[in-house]
Amino acid sequence: MTRVSENSSTASLKYALNRTKAKMEDLQMKGSTLKTISKPSDNPVSNVEAMALTSSTNDNIQYLKNSDFALLNLNVTEKSLEELTDLVSKAKEIAIAQSSDFFNADVRKNVANEVQQLYNQSLAISNKKVGLKNIFAGTNTLTVPFDSNGTYKGDAGHISLEVSRNFFVPVNLTGEEVFFSTDDSSSIESPLQKFEQFDKSAITKLSRELASTEGEEPSDKEGSPFKTRDNIFSQLQALTSALENNDPQMIQGLLEKFDTSISRLITLRTRIGSITNSVETSKSTLESENIDHTSRKSSLLDADVSELFSDITKQQAVLKTTYQSTQGVMNQTLMDFLHR
């Protein structure tokens, strides 16, 4: 018959007791956090998936912030375009009325004051800000885009924001797009470039012909001829001048330009509306993804409360029984052995 030593029995009982206490401690930790995973080794596969979901959710949170900022800029831009469209439409109504011979010079001079106020309002719209940033200055957002004469000081750059993974949207329009005509004739290439295959005599002759027309067209800093781009400010200034000079023919000539400006503004409002819809759709998708991520993480990490506390109750009973069963062995003294 194999003899079991007292040390062996004691070690076995201690092991059983420590294992029971470890299980109880683990259950108590899960009960305090209500999580099934307290450390990565508890479930490595679920832990990796949960970390990936957390990372994706954090990315989506930043995309949602970008979407909110994009919507703020787009809404302000759309509202500005709406105000500008109403303003140009009002100027066109005035032009239609004052192009008639029914009104005299005095009436037109009085109406010119109203058009001047429309010019001031359009200038205020052109320099509108969101916070400290000018919305129509391109990427030079800290630069006032238009001076009092309607000269553009910004650039032609667009600001894009990532509102979803690899999905960028422009959140601004430049002052040139909004206030200037679509025909970019502010800087025409030199006509000499079209005659690169000609001999020098032909180029010299053409240069003399261009020189003879210097008085007809203004020139830029490099001396190449150019035309001044039509814009909303010049249209309003021209209307004011025509009213003050009692020139109905000039007033009538501005009607087509006002129509062109209104059509351009409507096109830009349509573009802003489509971008806004895209951002709102992307935002809705991100919010739905975050809900799905939260639900999946809950299934991976969160403990079943009823099951958890049932296990704690069972383990408490097991621990109590273990203490009672080991009491007769663990607490023996030398006198107990002598009385055997």
RADA-V989334 format. One record per run of one state. SS is the DSSP state (h for helix, s for strand, l for the rest). FROM is the first residue (numbers start at 1). LEN is the number of residues. If there is no record, write none. Layout:
<<SS:FROM:LEN> <SS:FROM:LEN>>
//
This chain:
<<l:1:5> <h:6:28> <l:34:1> <s:35:1> <l:36:4> <h:40:3> <l:43:1> <h:44:55> <l:99:6> <h:105:22> <l:127:2> <s:129:2> <l:131:2> <s:133:2> <l:135:11> <s:146:1> <l:147:5> <s:152:1> <l:153:7> <s:160:5> <l:165:2> <s:167:4> <l:171:4> <h:175:5> <s:180:1> <l:181:10> <h:191:5> <l:196:4> <h:200:12> <l:212:7> <s:219:1> <l:220:5> <s:225:1> <l:226:5> <s:231:1> <h:232:13> <l:245:3> <h:248:6> <l:254:1> <h:255:47> <s:302:1> <l:303:2> <h:305:26> <l:331:3> <h:334:5> <l:339:2>>
//
